[in-house]
């Protein structure tokens, strides 16, 4: 998956932290480092949000969660209306050249549908994706699926698409993950209690291994 483009999308009214945990699983399993850039939240807000999800879903303390996140991720926050698109692109490339991460993660990419020119943004994005592909940096982009045209364009330029939605099960909202990868058939996984218990057990073992190294 090195150098691939992954688009993670979700309903704007029902967001789940599960995809972030799946990405963290990937980082730990392969001993990789990532830069996380949010266009919506501050660095502390993103860090606290993922740490809280680890505590809730995996059962580790928030202290342990923070140690884990700081080991595998570097957090950054950018005001998307504070700089021109060309400046943002240059900033990203300089950051990648300096830190040399295995992965770069962007959070809140849907914001550009409201604050930038459509053609200019897609031109800048395609240039960025070509750069990360050529340099073997996995590019993961998180954004709510709105507007629809924007969502479809993001999917079109991605090698892997992950869409998270919720379904009602006896009055409870259960997350369902739809995934598609280039060359593979689409798959749907319902994250019910049985699946969640198995994932929790596997992740706890992974966390212990990661923090003992």
C-alpha positions in Angstrom: 0.0 0.0 0.0 3.1 2.3 0.0 2.4 5.3 -2.2 -1.3 4.6 -2.6 -4.1 7.1 -2.2 -6.8 6.2 0.4 -10.0 8.1 0.7 -11.9 7.6 4.0 -15.4 9.2 3.9 -18.4 9.3 6.2 -21.8 10.8 6.7 -21.4 14.4 7.9 -24.0 13.8 10.6 -22.6 10.5 11.9 -18.8 10.2 12.2 -16.9 7.2 13.6 -13.3 7.1 14.9 -12.9 3.5 13.8 -11.1 4.3 10.5 -8.5 6.3 12.5 -7.9 3.2 14.6 -7.5 1.0 11.6 -4.9 3.4 10.2 -3.1 3.3 13.6 -3.2 -0.5 13.4 -1.5 -0.3 10.0 1.2 2.0 11.4 2.0 -0.1 14.4 1.9 -3.4 12.5 4.4 -2.1 9.9 6.4 0.2 12.3 5.6 3.2 10.2 5.4 6.9 11.0 2.8 9.4 9.8 2.1 13.1 9.7 -1.5 14.0 10.5 -2.7 17.4 9.3 -6.2 18.6 10.2 -8.0 21.4 8.3 -10.7 21.6 10.9 -9.4 20.9 14.4 -6.3 22.0 16.4 -3.4 19.6 17.0 -4.6 19.0 20.6 -8.2 18.3 19.5 -7.2 15.7 17.0 -4.8 14.0 19.4 -7.4 14.0 22.2 -10.1 12.7 19.9 -8.1 9.7 18.8 -6.8 9.0 22.3 -10.4 9.0 23.6 -11.4 6.6 20.8 -8.6 4.3 21.8 -9.7 4.4 25.4 -13.3 3.8 24.5 -13.0 1.1 21.9 -9.7 -0.7 22.9 -9.9 -0.2 26.7 -6.4 1.3 27.2 -5.9 4.3 29.5 -5.7 7.8 27.8 -2.2 8.1 29.1 -1.2 4.9 27.3 -3.1 6.1 24.2 -1.2 9.4 24.1 2.1 7.6 24.4 1.2 5.4 21.5 0.0 8.2 19.3 3.0 10.3 19.8 5.3 7.4 19.0 3.7 6.8 15.5 2.1 10.2 14.6 3.1 13.8 14.3 0.2 16.2 14.5 -0.3 19.4 12.7 -3.1 21.9 12.1 -3.6 24.3 9.1 -6.1 27.0 8.5 -7.2 26.2 4.9 -8.3 29.8 4.2 -5.1 31.3 5.6 -2.9 30.4 2.6 -3.2 30.0 -1.1 -3.4 26.5 -2.5 0.1 26.7 -4.0 1.4 27.7 -0.6 -0.3 24.8 1.1 1.0 22.4 -1.5 4.6 23.7 -1.1 4.3 23.5 2.7 3.2 19.8 2.5 6.0 18.8 0.2 8.6 20.6 2.3 7.2 18.9 5.4 7.4 15.5 3.7 11.0 16.1 2.5 12.1 17.1 6.0 10.3 14.5 8.1 10.4 11.6 5.5 7.2 9.9 6.9 5.8 6.7 5.5 2.3 8.2 5.4 0.6 11.5 5.4 -3.0 11.9 6.7 -5.2 14.8 5.9 -8.4 15.4 8.0 -11.3 17.5 6.9 -10.6 17.7 3.2 -14.2 18.4 2.5 -13.6 22.0 3.7 -12.0 22.8 0.3 -15.3 22.3 -1.4 -16.4 25.6 0.2 -13.2 27.7 0.3 -11.4 27.1 -3.0 -11.9 27.2 -6.7 -12.9 23.8 -8.0 -10.5 23.5 -10.9 -7.6 25.0 -9.1 -8.0 22.7 -6.1 -8.1 19.5 -8.2 -5.1 20.6 -10.2 -3.2 21.1 -7.0 -4.4 17.9 -5.5 -3.4 15.8 -8.6 0.1 17.3 -8.4 0.3 16.4 -4.8 -0.9 12.8 -5.3 1.6 12.3 -8.1 4.4 13.5 -5.8 3.4 11.2 -2.9 3.1 8.3 -5.3 6.5 8.8 -6.9 8.1 9.1 -3.4 6.4 6.1 -1.9 4.4 8.1 0.7 0.9 6.7 1.4 -1.7 9.5 1.2 -4.8 9.0 3.4 -7.5 11.6 3.2 -10.4 11.9 5.6 -13.6 13.8 4.7 -17.3 13.8 5.1 -19.2 12.9 1.9 -20.6 16.3 1.1 -21.3 17.6 -1.5 -21.9 14.4 -3.5 -19.9 15.6 -6.5 -16.9 16.4 -4.3 -17.1 13.0 -2.7 -17.2 11.2 -6.0 -14.2 13.1 -7.3 -12.2 12.2 -4.3 -13.1 8.6 -4.8 -12.2 8.8 -8.5 -8.6 9.8 -7.7 -8.1 7.2 -5.0 -6.7 3.6 -5.1 -8.7 2.6 -2.0 -12.0 3.9 -0.8 -13.4 3.4 2.7 -17.0 4.6 3.5 -18.4 4.4 7.0 -22.1 4.6 7.6 -24.4 3.5 10.4 -27.3 1.0 10.4 -30.0 0.6 13.1 -29.9 -2.6 15.0 -32.5 -2.9 17.7 -32.4 0.8 18.5 -28.6 1.0 18.4 -26.5 2.6 15.7 -24.0 0.0 14.4 -21.1 1.1 12.1 -20.8 -0.5 8.7 -17.6 -0.2 6.7 -17.7 -0.4 2.9 -14.2 -0.8 1.3 -13.0 -1.0 -2.2 -9.5 -1.3 -3.6 -8.2 -1.1 -7.1 -8.3 -4.6 -8.5 -10.6 -6.0 -5.8 -14.3 -6.4 -5.3 -16.1 -4.1 -2.9 -16.6 -5.5 0.6 -18.9 -4.6 3.5 -18.2 -5.3 7.2 -20.7 -4.7 10.0 -18.9 -3.8 13.2 -21.2 -5.6 15.6 -20.3 -6.5 19.1 -18.7 -9.8 18.1 -16.4 -8.2 15.5 -15.6 -5.3 17.9 -14.6 -7.7 20.7 -12.3 -9.6 18.3 -10.8 -6.3 17.0 -10.4 -5.0 20.6 -8.5 -8.2 21.7 -6.2 -8.0 18.6 -5.5 -4.3 19.1 -4.7 -4.7 22.8 -2.0 -7.2 21.9 -0.6 -4.9 19.3 -0.5 -2.0 21.7 1.4 -4.0 24.3 4.0 -5.1 21.7 4.4 -1.5 20.4 5.0 0.1 23.8 7.5 -2.6 24.9 9.8 -1.9 21.9 
